[in-house]
Amino acid sequence: MLQRPLTGQRFAAIFVLGWLLFNYPLLALFSDASTWFGIPVLYAYLFASWALIIGLLAYLAERTSLPASHAAGDAATLTGKD
């Protein structure tokens, strides 16, 4: 019963994290002309931040889509026995 509000709050927290990662102050830190393994630092930062946000959203979505008994590791549910 408490799972629903926490899930919504976690999605909102990921949104805020993405908003902060792609906002001006942090982007300005990486806007210089330096490279990292031949890749501009700004591009590497944008790609890594984007991948992090997608990974967190996918993890949270998969975690919340499992039934409660399956998420808890109920052996009867996993084996299909009653």
N, CA, C and O atoms as CSV, one atom per row, in Angstrom:
chain,resi,resn,atom,element,x,y,z
A,1,MET,N,N,0.823,-1.187,0.000
A,1,MET,CA,C,0.000,0.000,0.000
A,1,MET,C,C,0.869,1.253,0.000
A,1,MET,O,O,0.510,2.255,-0.619
A,2,LEU,N,N,1.984,1.208,0.673
A,2,LEU,CA,C,2.870,2.355,0.739
A,2,LEU,C,C,3.762,2.458,-0.491
A,2,LEU,O,O,4.455,3.459,-0.671
A,3,GLN,N,N,3.752,1.430,-1.339
A,3,GLN,CA,C,4.627,1.391,-2.505
A,3,GLN,C,C,4.258,2.454,-3.540
A,3,GLN,O,O,5.162,3.054,-4.120
A,4,ARG,N,N,2.994,2.713,-3.795
A,4,ARG,CA,C,2.575,3.664,-4.822
A,4,ARG,C,C,3.104,5.079,-4.602
A,4,ARG,O,O,3.724,5.635,-5.508
A,5,PRO,N,N,2.879,5.689,-3.419
A,5,PRO,CA,C,3.373,7.061,-3.235
A,5,PRO,C,C,4.892,7.153,-3.331
A,5,PRO,O,O,5.417,8.137,-3.853
A,6,LEU,N,N,5.603,6.148,-2.837
A,6,LEU,CA,C,7.060,6.188,-2.919
A,6,LEU,C,C,7.524,6.099,-4.366
A,6,LEU,O,O,8.509,6.737,-4.736
A,7,THR,N,N,6.838,5.326,-5.181
A,7,THR,CA,C,7.216,5.209,-6.585
A,7,THR,C,C,7.049,6.548,-7.289
A,7,THR,O,O,7.930,6.966,-8.040
A,8,GLY,N,N,5.955,7.209,-7.060
A,8,GLY,CA,C,5.743,8.524,-7.658
A,8,GLY,C,C,6.776,9.535,-7.203
A,8,GLY,O,O,7.238,10.360,-7.991
A,9,GLN,N,N,7.134,9.471,-5.941
A,9,GLN,CA,C,8.148,10.385,-5.425
A,9,GLN,C,C,9.516,10.080,-6.020
A,9,GLN,O,O,10.309,10.991,-6.256
A,10,ARG,N,N,9.791,8.815,-6.261
A,10,ARG,CA,C,11.077,8.453,-6.874
A,10,ARG,C,C,11.147,8.917,-8.317
A,10,ARG,O,O,12.185,9.407,-8.762
A,11,PHE,N,N,10.048,8.767,-9.055
A,11,PHE,CA,C,10.018,9.290,-10.424
A,11,PHE,C,C,10.207,10.809,-10.423
A,11,PHE,O,O,10.917,11.351,-11.269
A,12,ALA,N,N,9.582,11.478,-9.488
A,12,ALA,CA,C,9.738,12.932,-9.387
A,12,ALA,C,C,11.175,13.305,-9.028
A,12,ALA,O,O,11.702,14.296,-9.534
A,13,ALA,N,N,11.807,12.523,-8.163
A,13,ALA,CA,C,13.199,12.792,-7.792
A,13,ALA,C,C,14.128,12.604,-8.989
A,13,ALA,O,O,15.080,13.366,-9.155
A,14,ILE,N,N,13.863,11.597,-9.827
A,14,ILE,CA,C,14.673,11.397,-11.033
A,14,ILE,C,C,14.462,12.556,-12.002
A,14,ILE,O,O,15.409,12.995,-12.655
A,15,PHE,N,N,13.239,13.051,-12.101
A,15,PHE,CA,C,12.972,14.217,-12.943
A,15,PHE,C,C,13.775,15.419,-12.475
A,15,PHE,O,O,14.392,16.115,-13.281
A,16,VAL,N,N,13.764,15.662,-11.164
A,16,VAL,CA,C,14.513,16.799,-10.610
A,16,VAL,C,C,16.008,16.613,-10.839
A,16,VAL,O,O,16.710,17.575,-11.152
A,17,LEU,N,N,16.499,15.391,-10.687
A,17,LEU,CA,C,17.908,15.115,-10.957
A,17,LEU,C,C,18.249,15.427,-12.407
A,17,LEU,O,O,19.275,16.048,-12.683
A,18,GLY,N,N,17.400,15.003,-13.332
A,18,GLY,CA,C,17.626,15.305,-14.745
A,18,GLY,C,C,17.578,16.796,-15.016
A,18,GLY,O,O,18.380,17.318,-15.791
A,19,TRP,N,N,16.657,17.470,-14.390
A,19,TRP,CA,C,16.550,18.918,-14.571
A,19,TRP,C,C,17.811,19.620,-14.085
A,19,TRP,O,O,18.291,20.561,-14.717
A,20,LEU,N,N,18.342,19.159,-12.962
A,20,LEU,CA,C,19.571,19.752,-12.442
A,20,LEU,C,C,20.778,19.417,-13.322
A,20,LEU,O,O,21.628,20.276,-13.559
A,21,LEU,N,N,20.857,18.190,-13.799
A,21,LEU,CA,C,21.996,17.781,-14.619
A,21,LEU,C,C,22.049,18.525,-15.946
A,21,LEU,O,O,23.137,18.794,-16.454
A,22,PHE,N,N,20.894,18.862,-16.518
A,22,PHE,CA,C,20.851,19.508,-17.827
A,22,PHE,C,C,20.585,21.005,-17.739
A,22,PHE,O,O,20.213,21.626,-18.735
A,23,ASN,N,N,20.769,21.588,-16.565
A,23,ASN,CA,C,20.544,23.014,-16.382
A,23,ASN,C,C,21.864,23.776,-16.489
A,23,ASN,O,O,22.940,23.178,-16.483
A,24,TYR,N,N,21.771,25.075,-16.584
A,24,TYR,CA,C,22.922,25.928,-16.869
A,24,TYR,C,C,24.138,25.748,-15.960
A,24,TYR,O,O,25.229,25.545,-16.494
A,25,PRO,N,N,24.039,25.806,-14.651
A,25,PRO,CA,C,25.277,25.809,-13.865
A,25,PRO,C,C,26.169,24.588,-14.111
A,25,PRO,O,O,27.386,24.730,-14.226
A,26,LEU,N,N,25.591,23.416,-14.190
A,26,LEU,CA,C,26.416,22.229,-14.424
A,26,LEU,C,C,26.903,22.148,-15.866
A,26,LEU,O,O,28.029,21.714,-16.108
A,27,LEU,N,N,26.090,22.551,-16.813
A,27,LEU,CA,C,26.538,22.536,-18.207
A,27,LEU,C,C,27.687,23.513,-18.424
A,27,LEU,O,O,28.566,23.258,-19.247
A,28,ALA,N,N,27.691,24.610,-17.707
A,28,ALA,CA,C,28.762,25.595,-17.850
A,28,ALA,C,C,30.098,25.048,-17.351
A,28,ALA,O,O,31.153,25.473,-17.821
A,29,LEU,N,N,30.061,24.118,-16.412
A,29,LEU,CA,C,31.298,23.516,-15.930
A,29,LEU,C,C,32.024,22.719,-17.014
A,29,LEU,O,O,33.251,22.620,-17.005
A,30,PHE,N,N,31.257,22.153,-17.947
A,30,PHE,CA,C,31.822,21.278,-18.969
A,30,PHE,C,C,31.897,21.932,-20.347
A,30,PHE,O,O,32.126,21.240,-21.339
A,31,SER,N,N,31.713,23.227,-20.428
A,31,SER,CA,C,31.634,23.883,-21.735
A,31,SER,C,C,32.990,24.311,-22.287
A,31,SER,O,O,33.037,25.016,-23.294
A,32,ASP,N,N,34.079,23.913,-21.668
A,32,ASP,CA,C,35.387,24.287,-22.200
A,32,ASP,C,C,35.761,23.402,-23.392
A,32,ASP,O,O,35.036,22.466,-23.726
A,33,ALA,N,N,36.876,23.698,-24.019
A,33,ALA,CA,C,37.261,23.011,-25.254
A,33,ALA,C,C,38.097,21.760,-25.007
A,33,ALA,O,O,38.656,21.210,-25.957
A,34,SER,N,N,38.201,21.297,-23.782
A,34,SER,CA,C,39.026,20.127,-23.506
A,34,SER,C,C,38.340,18.846,-23.981
A,34,SER,O,O,37.130,18.814,-24.205
A,35,THR,N,N,39.142,17.797,-24.127
A,35,THR,CA,C,38.612,16.504,-24.575
A,35,THR,C,C,38.984,15.434,-23.568
A,35,THR,O,O,39.910,15.593,-22.772
A,36,TRP,N,N,38.254,14.358,-23.621
A,36,TRP,CA,C,38.490,13.194,-22.787
A,36,TRP,C,C,38.493,11.987,-23.702
A,36,TRP,O,O,37.439,11.596,-24.204
A,37,PHE,N,N,39.641,11.392,-23.931
A,37,PHE,CA,C,39.816,10.306,-24.897
A,37,PHE,C,C,39.354,10.716,-26.287
A,37,PHE,O,O,38.787,9.906,-27.020
A,38,GLY,N,N,39.591,11.954,-26.645
A,38,GLY,CA,C,39.244,12.456,-27.965
A,38,GLY,C,C,37.804,12.921,-28.114
A,38,GLY,O,O,37.413,13.372,-29.190
A,39,ILE,N,N,37.014,12.821,-27.062
A,39,ILE,CA,C,35.607,13.236,-27.089
A,39,ILE,C,C,35.492,14.539,-26.301
A,39,ILE,O,O,36.001,14.623,-25.183
A,40,PRO,N,N,34.834,15.557,-26.859
A,40,PRO,CA,C,34.644,16.785,-26.076
A,40,PRO,C,C,33.954,16.487,-24.737
A,40,PRO,O,O,33.015,15.694,-24.673
A,41,VAL,N,N,34.427,17.124,-23.693
A,41,VAL,CA,C,33.942,16.840,-22.346
A,41,VAL,C,C,32.446,17.113,-22.225
A,41,VAL,O,O,31.739,16.378,-21.536
A,42,LEU,N,N,31.962,18.147,-22.877
A,42,LEU,CA,C,30.535,18.461,-22.815
A,42,LEU,C,C,29.699,17.325,-23.408
A,42,LEU,O,O,28.671,16.953,-22.842
A,43,TYR,N,N,30.132,16.776,-24.541
A,43,TYR,CA,C,29.400,15.673,-25.161
A,43,TYR,C,C,29.420,14.427,-24.275
A,43,TYR,O,O,28.410,13.737,-24.135
A,44,ALA,N,N,30.574,14.149,-23.684
A,44,ALA,CA,C,30.677,12.993,-22.790
A,44,ALA,C,C,29.768,13.169,-21.573
A,44,ALA,O,O,29.106,12.223,-21.145
A,45,TYR,N,N,29.739,14.383,-21.017
A,45,TYR,CA,C,28.875,14.656,-19.869
A,45,TYR,C,C,27.398,14.498,-20.233
A,45,TYR,O,O,26.634,13.877,-19.494
A,46,LEU,N,N,27.005,15.061,-21.369
A,46,LEU,CA,C,25.606,14.950,-21.787
A,46,LEU,C,C,25.203,13.503,-22.004
A,46,LEU,O,O,24.135,13.081,-21.560
A,47,PHE,N,N,26.054,12.736,-22.687
A,47,PHE,CA,C,25.721,11.341,-22.942
A,47,PHE,C,C,25.672,10.540,-21.642
A,47,PHE,O,O,24.752,9.745,-21.448
A,48,ALA,N,N,26.646,10.735,-20.746
A,48,ALA,CA,C,26.658,9.998,-19.482
A,48,ALA,C,C,25.457,10.360,-18.610
A,48,ALA,O,O,24.869,9.484,-17.977
A,49,SER,N,N,25.093,11.625,-18.571
A,49,SER,CA,C,23.927,12.050,-17.786
A,49,SER,C,C,22.644,11.475,-18.363
A,49,SER,O,O,21.774,11.007,-17.630
A,50,TRP,N,N,22.539,11.516,-19.679
A,50,TRP,CA,C,21.365,10.970,-20.354
A,50,TRP,C,C,21.242,9.467,-20.093
A,50,TRP,O,O,20.149,8.973,-19.814
A,51,ALA,N,N,22.359,8.742,-20.183
A,51,ALA,CA,C,22.349,7.303,-19.929
A,51,ALA,C,C,22.002,7.002,-18.474
A,51,ALA,O,O,21.291,6.037,-18.195
A,52,LEU,N,N,22.494,7.815,-17.548
A,52,LEU,CA,C,22.175,7.635,-16.135
A,52,LEU,C,C,20.683,7.806,-15.881
A,52,LEU,O,O,20.079,6.994,-15.180
A,53,ILE,N,N,20.086,8.843,-16.438
A,53,ILE,CA,C,18.657,9.095,-16.241
A,53,ILE,C,C,17.828,7.948,-16.827
A,53,ILE,O,O,16.890,7.471,-16.188
A,54,ILE,N,N,18.170,7.508,-18.032
A,54,ILE,CA,C,17.434,6.404,-18.651
A,54,ILE,C,C,17.599,5.129,-17.839
A,54,ILE,O,O,16.631,4.393,-17.646
A,55,GLY,N,N,18.802,4.855,-17.361
A,55,GLY,CA,C,19.028,3.669,-16.548
A,55,GLY,C,C,18.236,3.694,-15.247
A,55,GLY,O,O,17.649,2.685,-14.857
A,56,LEU,N,N,18.218,4.836,-14.579
A,56,LEU,CA,C,17.437,4.951,-13.346
A,56,LEU,C,C,15.946,4.784,-13.597
A,56,LEU,O,O,15.256,4.114,-12.829
A,57,LEU,N,N,15.446,5.391,-14.672
A,57,LEU,CA,C,14.023,5.257,-15.000
A,57,LEU,C,C,13.668,3.815,-15.352
A,57,LEU,O,O,12.622,3.317,-14.936
A,58,ALA,N,N,14.524,3.145,-16.112
A,58,ALA,CA,C,14.268,1.752,-16.479
A,58,ALA,C,C,14.280,0.855,-15.251
A,58,ALA,O,O,13.425,-0.018,-15.105
A,59,TYR,N,N,15.244,1.069,-14.374
A,59,TYR,CA,C,15.310,0.277,-13.142
A,59,TYR,C,C,14.053,0.478,-12.298
A,59,TYR,O,O,13.465,-0.488,-11.812
A,60,LEU,N,N,13.652,1.712,-12.129
A,60,LEU,CA,C,12.474,1.994,-11.313
A,60,LEU,C,C,11.204,1.451,-11.956
A,60,LEU,O,O,10.337,0.922,-11.259
A,61,ALA,N,N,11.083,1.573,-13.270
A,61,ALA,CA,C,9.893,1.069,-13.953
A,61,ALA,C,C,9.820,-0.453,-13.883
A,61,ALA,O,O,8.739,-1.002,-13.667
A,62,GLU,N,N,10.932,-1.140,-14.059
A,62,GLU,CA,C,10.936,-2.601,-13.972
A,62,GLU,C,C,10.684,-3.066,-12.545
A,62,GLU,O,O,10.010,-4.071,-12.324
A,63,ARG,N,N,11.214,-2.352,-11.601
A,63,ARG,CA,C,11.040,-2.721,-10.205
A,63,ARG,C,C,9.585,-2.578,-9.773
A,63,ARG,O,O,9.093,-3.388,-8.988
A,64,THR,N,N,8.903,-1.575,-10.267
A,64,THR,CA,C,7.517,-1.357,-9.859
A,64,THR,C,C,6.541,-2.191,-10.664
A,64,THR,O,O,5.389,-2.335,-10.255
A,65,SER,N,N,6.962,-2.755,-11.807
A,65,SER,CA,C,6.030,-3.535,-12.614
A,65,SER,C,C,5.901,-4.968,-12.131
A,65,SER,O,O,4.981,-5.667,-12.554
A,66,LEU,N,N,6.799,-5.437,-11.252
A,66,LEU,CA,C,6.716,-6.789,-10.729
A,66,LEU,C,C,5.599,-6.887,-9.697
A,66,LEU,O,O,5.369,-5.937,-8.948
A,67,PRO,N,N,4.899,-8.026,-9.645
A,67,PRO,CA,C,3.903,-8.215,-8.585
A,67,PRO,C,C,4.589,-8.212,-7.223
A,67,PRO,O,O,5.782,-8.499,-7.122
A,68,ALA,N,N,3.843,-7.892,-6.191
A,68,ALA,CA,C,4.416,-7.772,-4.851
A,68,ALA,C,C,5.001,-9.094,-4.370
A,68,ALA,O,O,6.062,-9.103,-3.746
A,69,SER,N,N,4.324,-10.222,-4.651
A,69,SER,CA,C,4.839,-11.506,-4.191
A,69,SER,C,C,6.097,-11.895,-4.954
A,69,SER,O,O,6.998,-12.515,-4.389
A,70,HIS,N,N,6.167,-11.535,-6.243
A,70,HIS,CA,C,7.354,-11.851,-7.039
A,70,HIS,C,C,8.527,-10.962,-6.638
A,70,HIS,O,O,9.668,-11.421,-6.596
A,71,ALA,N,N,8.258,-9.727,-6.351
A,71,ALA,CA,C,9.317,-8.806,-5.948
A,71,ALA,C,C,9.892,-9.205,-4.595
A,71,ALA,O,O,11.074,-8.979,-4.337
A,72,ALA,N,N,9.078,-9.790,-3.736
A,72,ALA,CA,C,9.545,-10.214,-2.429
A,72,ALA,C,C,10.304,-11.531,-2.504
A,72,ALA,O,O,10.921,-11.943,-1.521
A,73,GLY,N,N,10.268,-12.195,-3.651
A,73,GLY,CA,C,10.999,-13.443,-3.806
A,73,GLY,C,C,10.239,-14.641,-3.284
A,73,GLY,O,O,10.848,-15.589,-2.790
A,74,ASP,N,N,8.924,-14.620,-3.383
A,74,ASP,CA,C,8.097,-15.724,-2.926
A,74,ASP,C,C,8.432,-16.968,-3.742
A,74,ASP,O,O,8.266,-16.953,-4.961
A,75,ALA,N,N,8.895,-18.038,-3.111
A,75,ALA,CA,C,9.340,-19.243,-3.814
A,75,ALA,C,C,8.192,-19.915,-4.541
A,75,ALA,O,O,8.394,-20.462,-5.625
A,76,ALA,N,N,6.996,-19.890,-3.981
A,76,ALA,CA,C,5.861,-20.528,-4.637
A,76,ALA,C,C,5.500,-19.804,-5.933
A,76,ALA,O,O,5.115,-20.441,-6.914
A,77,THR,N,N,5.620,-18.511,-5.938
A,77,THR,CA,C,5.317,-17.750,-7.138
A,77,THR,C,C,6.380,-17.978,-8.198
A,77,THR,O,O,6.061,-18.064,-9.384
A,78,LEU,N,N,7.624,-18.077,-7.793
A,78,LEU,CA,C,8.710,-18.259,-8.738
A,78,LEU,C,C,8.677,-19.636,-9.391
A,78,LEU,O,O,8.990,-19.769,-10.574
A,79,THR,N,N,8.297,-20.668,-8.624
A,79,THR,CA,C,8.266,-22.021,-9.164
A,79,THR,C,C,6.931,-22.370,-9.777
A,79,THR,O,O,6.843,-23.348,-10.520
A,80,GLY,N,N,5.883,-21.607,-9.495
A,80,GLY,CA,C,4.563,-21.863,-10.041
A,80,GLY,C,C,3.768,-22.892,-9.239
A,80,GLY,O,O,2.715,-23.337,-9.695
A,81,LYS,N,N,4.246,-23.279,-8.062
A,81,LYS,CA,C,3.545,-24.237,-7.224
A,81,LYS,C,C,2.637,-23.506,-6.252
A,81,LYS,O,O,2.939,-22.392,-5.823
A,82,ASP,N,N,1.508,-24.145,-5.902
A,82,ASP,CA,C,0.574,-23.549,-4.944
A,82,ASP,C,C,0.897,-23.915,-3.540
A,82,ASP,O,O,0.202,-23.491,-2.616
